[in-house]
Amino acid sequence: MELVRRLQLRKEPVPLRSSSVSVLIRGFVADVGCELLYRNEEPGPLEVVFKFPVDAEAAVYAFEARLGGGACIQAQLHEKKQAQELYGDTLAGGQSSFLLQQEGAGGDVFSCSLGNLPPGEEAVLTLRYVCEPPLEPDGAARYVLPTVLRPRYTPHGWHGEDVTQGVPRVPQRELPYTLSLSATLQSPHSINRVLSNCPLTPLSYTAGNRTTAQVSLAQAPPWDRDVELLVYYAEPYKPSAVLEAGLPGAKPGSLMGDPAVMVTLLPSVPEAVLAQSRAGEFILLLDRSSSMTCLMDSRDLFPQRIDSAKESLILLLKSLPLGCYFNVYGFGTEFESFYPQSVEYTQQTMAESLQRIQLLQADLGGTRILEPLRAIYRSPCRDGHPRQLFVFTDGEVENTQDVITEVWRNRGTHRCFSFGIGDGVSTALIKGIARAAGGSAEFITGQDRMQPKVLQSLKRALLPAVTGISLSWDLPPGMQAQLLHRCPEVIFPGQRCLVYAQLRGQPQPPDIPMGGVTLQYGIQDQTYKETLQFSLQPQDGDRHRLPVHRLAAKSLLLELEGAVGAGSEGAQHRALEASLSSGVICSLTAYVGVDTQRGQPVQGPLVRQDVPLTDFIREYVEMRDCISIREIQIDRVCERPASRARLDEPNYRSVFGGLSRDLWQWYSRAARKCLQLSKSSTSHLPQRMPEESPLLRLVSLQNADGSWDLDPRLAAVLGVSETDARKRIPSEDVTPSIWATVLAVVWLHDRAVGQRDEWELLEAKAVGWVRDRAGARLSECLKAANTLLGCSVGPAVFGL
């Protein structure tokens, strides 16, 4: 905090001047270069430390520097302690040096240190990494450049490293460095369009068949959000294989010496087989920490994170099948659940839970997720009802590895579907718990709607279990494939299945250089196969970057580091060996470079400066935006009973939880000031309440069995009077509930067709219910409903 005050009051320059990012996106592989420009305008030498977020599954594989206009210096990867010692010894000797390391065990925070930068000189540091842009529900490849690093919550009693402690924070407008990004896009199929949460230059095609293009940020983006690119290809769901030759000069038979192949399969199953199960135990774990009051997007038009999550829970609850079991947990500094044990899904339990969800607030303090997870795992599973855990959080916690390990230990009892809400959420946490328990991870930022992703995950959870998963290879004599990770243990129809393998040996001439891989799996006693043929001729590319090899190594390292966290013997040695041989950094290694070209040591005492990041909390409570007091609930916190929310230091963990002492002192002063001003300056301001959408109003009225009741509330949503609706019942044989359910289904298909992926499951319940009861009158009901509502929904909706 002292540095923050010094920067603000004295306006001293910060050495980092700009960050320039270039990304090459080939299909679903992104190769990224980040260039950091430093300039020392101080009278003496500096050590500059910059902490920044990185996707937890990104493979960081290169680090280099150009100091003072000299030659480019390539950093070398060493065991972490050795690298730190070399860096320290070099600084003590007056030489310039630079260090890149992963902070903590999470894998999504890195630090870049540049030591002994002489006064008046510039330095350019470049790091490179490769990642896999995920496939979004709408078919887009989503590349995210993380820029938001929020303070990590530190649970009481946890003694590990606090990776964000000491990072200085300043208001966004005072950050002295800028960000630029340019992207080159390549695909074997045409590139249709590119969208972003930041303004872009027009998409420029560099090939007549639209298979290559370029795009850039039109202006420096704000530092309150991660930068996203959504790339839409002509054929995003086509299986593919990318074969890459090994590193020149590397030993044959080694990880980097042999060719590596990345295979993308998309398992598909006939619709008739995908009848959703009525069995299952669904546990919904919702983050109710104070930060969930932040807006989904910085513009006031968007709801708070807690409101968006509550709407998702309502849709999810309405979409569950009769006969399953469920429970809802909320967590913060403490946790609570709707029921002591999971209860059967009935009209009564659904209605009770719906009322309680609507009353939920983000009022439980910090982000202690480990305790509710342990409570869930202590509760016995129900025979015949596979447990499915849905986790909603915007959190960043220091004990990420402990949480992932806890989920991994219980992986045999459940699947975990995780949802990261907002910019800056920990990718290590969200992806780690989903990977540990065979589920899927989704991220919701900016203008994204959470609901489609939640319902897509529920569809996966309701599918029949996939069993007997195996891979087989068809390669020429003299060649064999070795998987670089475990065989897939969980697959979902329609979801990408990635496989990395090392190809050993050489095909014997005159064999045709073609290979094949077959994924075999079973569903309900039926066996299915997905086979892909691919060329054994390596694709052209940079023979030193080797993105497929790096991603393959990262996949192996994630698996090995998970085993290290779970206490596996020998995994640490294998992880260290794999990291050093592949050049992909992990928690056990670090990159270090030394400037040996400078003849004389740098003179003068070395001064350290930490590069500041955005102070998001300060942004929310600035007095020129008085209404922002409510957005972070400082007023709500300050007005709690003194026994729970006194703003003195001994109680600060129970209010905000996990903040460092210096940050807490600032928040405490700000909170008192905000409360004083709010009573005099903001009493006239209207309270911002989330507006309930017509779709959510309709969904909220649905019964657990899928039907609707004909009452004034339903009529209001449909835009008709209840009296008129009752007069239009087509026959005395048609009950009001049958008629109401037909009307609701017709309304969904006409007025909410753009949100089909949000109501598809609950509509299927309604159609099944009404078909069982309407009989031959269903066609007559549909015609009358179209007339009343002014729609033209076809009979296929009801299977007629």
N, C-alpha and C positions, 0 to 999 in steps of 0.2 A: 504493500500500500504506500510505502514511502516513495517508491519510484513513481507511482501514479501521481502523487502530489507534486513531485519534482518536475514531471513532464508538463503538468498543467500550469504550474505557477511560473516556471522559468522558461517554458517552451523550448527545452533543450532538444536537439535533433535525435531521432532514433535511427540507428544505423541501417535498418532494413528500409529500402526505398521502394521496391516493387517486387511483385511475384508474377511471373509470366509462365503460363501453362500451355503446352501444346499436346494435343491428344490425337492419336491415330486409332480410329475405331474400325476394325475389320470384322464385320458381322457382329459377333457377340464377344469379341476380345478387344479391350482398350489398352493401348500402350501409351503411357503418360510420361511426359517430361516436365518437371517443375523447376524453374530457374529463379533463384533468389538473388537480387542485387543488393549488396551492402555498400555503404559509403561511410567512412569514419571522418566526421567533422569535428571531433574532439581534439584537444592538444596532445593527448597521449594515446598509447595503444589500448585497444578494447578487446574484451571477450563478449561476444553476443550470443545469447541463447534464445532460440525460438521454438516453442512447443506448438504443435499443430495436430489436427486429427487426420487419420488415414483409415480407409475402409479396412476392417479387420481381416478380410480375405484377400486384400491386395498383396501382391508379391513385389516388395521393394528389392531391386536387384542391382542398382548402380548408384554411385555417389562420386562426384568429381568437383573440382574447383579450378577457377582461373583467378589467381591473386595478382593484383597490381599490373594487369596487362601482360603477365608472363605466360608461360606454357601451361597447358591443361594438366592438372595433377589428378590421377585416378586414385581414389581411396581403395584400401584393401579391407576385406572382411576378416575379422579376427574373433576369437572368443571374447566375450564382452568385457571381462575384467582386464584382459591383456590390452584391449583397445583403449579402455579408460586410462590405464597406466601409461600407455604410450602417449596418449594425448596430454596427460598431466606432465609427464617428463619433458615433452617437447615444449610446452608453454614455459616450464621452469628454465629451460635453456634458451629462451628468447626467440624460438622459431615459431612461425605461423603454422597452425594446425587446424583441422576440422574433423568433427565427430558427428555421426548419425547413429542414433540408437532408439530402440523401442522402449517406451516408458512403462514400467510395470508389466504385469502378465497378461493384460487384456488384449493387447495387440492393435488397438485403434488410436493410440496416442504416441507420437514420435517427438524427439527433440533433436534439433540441429544446432551444434555449437561451433562457433568460429572464433578461434583464439589468436591473440597477438596480431590483430589487424592494425597496421601502422597508421598514424594520423595522416589524413589527406589521401588515403588510398581507397580504391574500390576492390571488391571481390564479388565474383559471380559463382554461386554454388548451385549445382544441378543434381537433383535426385530423379531416378527413374523407377517407375513401378508399372505393373500390368495387372489388370483386374477383369472380371467377367460381368459385363452389364446384364442384369437380370431381364427376363422376358416379362413384361407387364401384362395384365389381363386383356388390354386392348391391342396387344401384339407389338408394342414398342420395346426397343432395347433401351434401357434406362441407364445412362452414365451419370454418376453423381461425383462432383468434386467437393469433398467435405471442407468447409471453411469455418464452421461454428464449433467451438470447443467451450462447453459450459463447465462450471465447477462441478466436480464429482462429489456425490454424497458419500460420506465416510460413516459407516455404521458405528455406533457406540461399542467400544471394546475391540474394534478391529485394529490390528497393529501393523498392517501392511503399508506399502508406500502410497502416499497421496500424490498422484501424478499431476494434478492441477494446482496444488498448493504453491503459493508464491508467484503464480502467473499474474503480472500486473494487468489491470483492467482500466480502460478509459472509455468515455462516450464514443459512439461510432464515428461522429463527425470529426473527432480529434485523432483518429488513426492516421499516421503519417505515411503509410504505404498503400499502394494500389494493386489491383489484380486485373490481369487480362487473360483471355483464353481464346485459342484458335483450335479448330478441329478439322481433321481430314477424315472423310468417311469413305469406306470401300466395302463393296458387297458384290457377290456373284449375281445377285438379283438387284433390280432397280431400287433406288432410294426414293421413296415417295415424298417425304417431308421430314422436317425437324422442328420440334417445339422446345421451349425452355421456360423456366420461371423468371428469366432475365431477358431483356431485349437483345435480339440477334440481328446481325447483318443478313441481307437476303441470301438464301441458299444458292451457291454458285456451282453448277455442274461442270466438271472438267472432262467428261466423256459423253459422247453422243448418246450412249445407251443408258445414261443416268446411273451408272454403277459406281462412279466416284464423284465426290462433291467436297466443298469446303464451306465452312461457316465460322463466324467469330462472335464474341460478345460485342454488341454495338457500343457499350459504355461500361465503365467500371461498375461492377455490381455492388449493392449494399452488403455489409458484412454481417447482416442479421439472418442470413439464410445460406444454405448450401446451394451450389450452382448445379442445375440439372439440365441434361440434354435428353430428349426423347426422340429416338431415331426410328422412323417407320419404314420397314422394308416391304417389298412386294410379296415375298414368301417367307414370313418369319417363322412358320411352323414346320419348315422342311428339315429333315434329319441331315446331318453333315459330318464330315471328318476332315480334320486338318492335320497333315503329316509334316513334321519339321525335322530337318537334318540336325545332327548333333553339332556340338561346338568344335570348330577346327582345332586340332591338336590335343583334344581331350582323349583320355584313354578309352578305347573300345570296351564295351561292357559296363561302363560307368553311367551314372545318371545323366550326365551332360554329354557323354561321348556317343551314345546310341541315339537313333531317331526316336522321337516321341510323337504320339498321336493323341489328339483330343477328339473324342467322338461325342456327338450330340444326338441323342435319341429322344423321340417323343412318343411314348407308349400310347396306343389307342385301343379301345375296347368297344365292342358293339353296344349301342344304347340299351338294348334289352338286358344286358348283363349288369348295367349300372343302376339297377333298382336300389334305391337308398335304404339302408338298414333302419329299422325302428329301435334297434338296441344301441346302447351307449350311455356313458356317464359323462356329462359335459360340465366342466368346471371353468367358470369365467372369473379371471383374476384381474381386477381393475386397479390401476394406479390412481390413488386419490390424494397424492401429495400436492402441496401448494402450487407447484409449477404447472399443474394441469389447468389452471385458470388462464394461462396464456392463450392468445388467439392462435387459431390454426394458420392464419396468414396475418401479416402486419397491418393489413387494411381492416378497417372496422366492420366491413361487410361480412366477415367470416366469423364463425362461432368459436367459443372457447374449446380447448381440447377436451375438457370434461364433457361438454355438451355433445360434441361429435361422437365421443366414445359411448355416451349414454344412448344416443340414437342407434348406434351400431348394436349395442346390447339388446335394445328393444327388438330390432329386426331379427337378430340372432335368436332371441327367446321365442319369438313368434314362429320361427322357421323350424324349431325342434319337432321331432315326431312324437306322437302320443306313445306312452309306454317307456320312454327313456327316463333317465335320472339326471338331475342337474343341481348346481349350487353356485352362488355368486359370492366372491370374496372381494373386499376392498382393502388396500394397504397404503400405509404411509410410514410414519414413525411407529405406529401400531397397526394392527389389522383386525378385521371383523368379517363375519360371514352371515348370510341370510339365515342359514340353517346349521345346526350342529353337524349334521351329516347330509349327504346328497338326498334329495327327495324325488319322488316320482313326478313326472311332468303331467299334471292334470289341469283342468280349468281353474280349480281353486288355487293351486300353487303358482300357476302362471300369472293369475290376476294379482295375487299378493306380491309376487316378485316385480311385476310391472309397476305397481304403485311405489314400491321401495326404490326401484331404479330411477324413477322420475324425481325422487327426493334426494338422490345422492349429490354430494358436494365434494369439492377438492379441499377437504378440511382436516386431513390426517397428518400434516407436517412433512416429514422427510420421505426418503425412498428406501425403506428397509424391506427388500423383497425376499430375502432368504428365509425369514421366520414364517411367513404364510406358506411358502413352498414346502417347508418341513411339516407344517401342520396338515397340509393337503396330503402329503405322502404318508403321514401317520394314519390317516383315515383309511379303513379297509376298502379295497376294490370290491365291486359287485360282480358276482358270477354272471357271465353272459352279457355283460355290459362293458365293453372296452372303454377305458378312461381316455378322454380327450381334454387337454388343458389349453385354454385360450388366455394368453397374457397380453394385456394392454398397458403400455408404459411409455412415458416420455423421458424416462430416467437415465441417469449416468451414475453408476456406482463404482466405488473403488474395489470392492470385493467381487468383481465380475467373475474371476476364475472360480471362486468358491461357489457362486451361484450355478455356473455351468457344471461344475463337478457334482453338485447336489442333484441336478437334473439328470446327469449322465448315470449316476448311481441307481436312479429309479427308472431308467429308460425301458426296462422290461415290463413296466406296469402301465405305461401310458405313451401317448404322442403329444408333443407340445407345438402349438401354433402361436407364433409371437408376432406382435404388431408394435413397431417403433413409431411413436407419434411426435412430429415436429422436427425442426432442424436441430442438429447437434446431438441427437439420441445416439447412444453407444451401439455401434454396429457389432462390436464384439459380444455384447450382451444379447442383443436381439437374434443375431445369426447363430451365436453359440448355443443358446438353449434350444433353438429349433433343430439344429444339427445334432445335438446330444440326444434328443428324444424322437428323432425320425419324423419331424413335422416340417413346416415351411415357415419362412420369415417374410414379413411384408413391412414396408416403410411408407408412412403417410406424411407428406410435407406440403406446405404452401396451400395451393388450391385443390389438392387431391381430396377426393371423397373417400373416407375410410370404409364406408359401408360395402361397396363392391368387393373390396379385398377381403373383408371379414366373411362375407357370404360365400366367396370363392373357397376360402379355407374350410368353411363349414361343409360345403359340398364334398370336399376331399375327405373330411372326417367321417362323413356319412357313407362313403363308398365301402363296398365289401373289402375285407383285408386281402392284400396282395401277398401271396406266399410263393415259396420255391423259386426265388429270384436267382438266376445264374447267368453268367456270360461265357460264351464260347467264341473262339477265333478260328477263322479259316485263312491260313497263310501258306505261302509256298514252302516247299521243303527247305530246311536250313534256316527258317525264321521262326521265332516264337515271341509271344507277347507276355509281358509281366505287368500286372496292375500295379500302379503306384499308390494305391489306397485300397481300402476294403471294397469288396464287391458291394454294389448298392443294396442296402438293407430295406429301404422303403422307396417305393415309386408311386406316383399318382398319374392316372391317365390324363394326357394332355399337358403334363408338366415336363419341362426339359430334364433329361437325365444325362449328366455329364460323366464321362469316363476318360481317365488319363492312363496311358500305358506306355511302357518302354518297349521298343521293338529291337530284339537282339538277332544277330546273324544277318546273312545276305541271301536274297533269292538266287537260286542257281539258274543261269541261262540254259536254255532259251525260255524259261518260265515267263508267263505274262505277269507283269508287275501289278497285280491286283490282290487286294486282301478283303476280308469281310469279318464282321462281328455280329453276333446274334445275342439279343437279350431275351431270355425266356422267363416266364412267370406264370403263376396260376391264380385264377379267381373263381371261387365256387366250383371247384373240381374241373374247371376248364383250363387248358394250357394255351398260352398265347406266345407268339414269337414276333420280335421286331428285328429284321436283318438289314444291314447296311453294307453295301460294297463300296470300297474306296481305292483310289490309286495309291500305289506304293512309291510313286515318284514325289519326293518332297516338294512342297510349294516354295516359290521364290520368296525371299525375304531377307532381312538383315541377319547375317550369320552370327552376330554377336549379341543381339538383343534376345533372340530366342524366346518369344512370349509363351509358347506352348510349354517349353521345358520349365520356365519359371512358374507358370501356373500349376504344372504338375508337381513341382517341388513344394509349392505352397500348400497344395492339397495334402501332400504327405506330411508336411510339418504341422499342419493343423491337427491331423490325426495323432501324431506323435506327442505334441505338446498337451493335447487332451489326456493322453495316457500318462504323461508326466504328472499332471495335476491330480489324476486319480491314483497315483502311487505306483505306477508300473515301473518295475526295475528294467534297466537297459534302454528305456525309451529316451532318456535324456542324452545318452551317448549317441544313439542313432539320430536324434534330432540335430545335435551339434554337427555330426558328420554330414548330414544331408544339407544343412544350411551352408557350411563352409564349401562343400563341393559344388553347390548350385549357385552360390552367390546371393541367395535369397535370405534376407535378414530375418531373425526370429528373436525370441526373448533371451536367447543364450549367446547372441553374437551382436557385433556392432561394426560399422564402417569407420575407418580412421585414415586420414591422409595427412602428410607432412610436407611442408615446403622446404625442400633441400636445395633449392636454387639460389636462395638469398644468401649472400656472402657473410653479412654481418647480422648478429642478433638484434632483434627489435629492442630499442632502449626505452626506459621509463616504466613506472609502476602500471600494472595491468588493472584496468577497471572493468567490472562486469556490468552489462546491461541486458535485461530481459525484454524481449519484444512484447509490447502490450497487445492484448486482444480486447474485443468489444465487451463492455460492462453492460450486460443485458438488463440486469435488475435496475441499474441507474437509469437506463432508457425508460423503464416503466414508471419510475417515480419522480421524474423531473416535474417541477412545479408548473412549467408552462403548459403541461398536459395534465391538469389536476385530476381529470377523471381517471387517469391511469392508476390512481391509488387502488381503485376497486379491482383493476385487472389483475393485480398480484395479491389481492385480499389482505393488504396490510391493515386496512381499517377493520376487517373481520377479525384478524389476529389480535389487534390491539384491544378490541372490545370484548374478548373472551373473559371469563372469570379469571381473577388473578391467580388462582391455584393452578390454571393450565397454561396461561400465556403471559406471564409477567415478562416485561422486556428487559430483564436484567440478565447478566451473563450466565449465571448457573442454570438458567432455564432455556437458553437459546436453542439447544439441540431439540427440545420438545416442540419448538415452534417451527423453525426452518430446517433443523437437522443437518448435521454433517458439514456445515460451513466452517471455514477456518476462522480463527479468533479475530483477525484484523477485518475480514469481510463482515463478520457479525457486528463488530463495533460500528462500522459504517452503516449497515442496515438498521441497527437499533436507533442511531441518531436520525436517519432518514425517516424511519417509521413514526417516531414521535413528532417530527416536524410535519409529516404528511397528515397525521391525525389532527394536529392543531389546525392546519390550514383547511382540511376537509370539512371541519365543523363550521368554519366561517365562509369558505370560498366555494365549496362544491355542494352545499345542501340543496341548491336550486337545480342541480344537474339531474336529468332523468336517469334512472337505473337501466342499464342495457340488459334486456332480457332476450334470450334466443327465441326466434319465431319458429313455431312448429310448422313443418311443411304439410301440405294436404296428404301426401303419401304417408307420412308418419301418423297423421291423425287417422287415416283409414286403417293402417296396419294395427294401431293401438286398439282398435275396436274388434279385431278378429278374435274368435274363440280358439281355445287350444286344439280343438278337433278340426280346425280349418274353416268353420262356418262363420257367418255374421248374423247378428240379430237386426231386424228391421225396427229402428227406433229413430228419434229426432237427430241424434248425433250422426248416424250414418247418412241420413237424408241430407244433412247440412254439407257433409263432405262431397256427396254426389251432386249437389247443386239442385236438388228437388225438394219438394215438401213431403213430409211423411204421409200426409193425407192423400196426395196425388199418387205416391208410390203404392200405397195400399189399394187404391182404386184400380191400378194397372196390373194387379196380380192376375196372370192369364187364366187361371183355372182354380176351382175350389179344391182340386187335388194337390195344388202347390201350396206348401206351408209358407208363412212369412219368412222363415229362415232360409228355405231353399231360394225363394225369390231374392232376398237380400244378398245371398252369396253369389248368385248369378250376376246381379247388378254390380257387386264389388269387383268380380273378375273382369267383367266387360269394361268397367272404369279403368282398371289397371292396364288393360291392353290398349286402351285408347288415350288416356290422359297421362299415363306414366310409362309409356313404352320406352322412353330413353333411359329409364332406370330399371330395366328388366332384370339385370343381374342382381338387384337388391331385393326384388320380391319374387323371384322365380321359385324358390323353395316353398314359401308360404302359399303361393298361388297353386302349386302342385297339390298341397294339402286340401285346398279349397275345391279344386276340380275333382279330386278323388272323392271328397265328401259328397258333393252335389250329384255326381254321376251315380253314386250308390243309392240316392234317394229320389231323384227327379224322374228317372226312368224315361218313358216315351215322351214325357212332357218337356224334356230338356230343350228340344228344338224350338218349341213354342215359347218357352221362357227366354231363350236367346233372342228371338225375333222381337218379343215385347220389350226386352231390356234395351236393344239397339234403338227402338222407336222412342222410348222414354228418355234416354240419355243422348239421343242424336248421334249415335255411333254406327259403325259398320263392321263390327268384329265378326270374323268368319266362324263357321261351325268347327273348324279343325282345333280351335282352342279347347273345346270340350271333348275332342276325340270323336266327333260325329262324322 
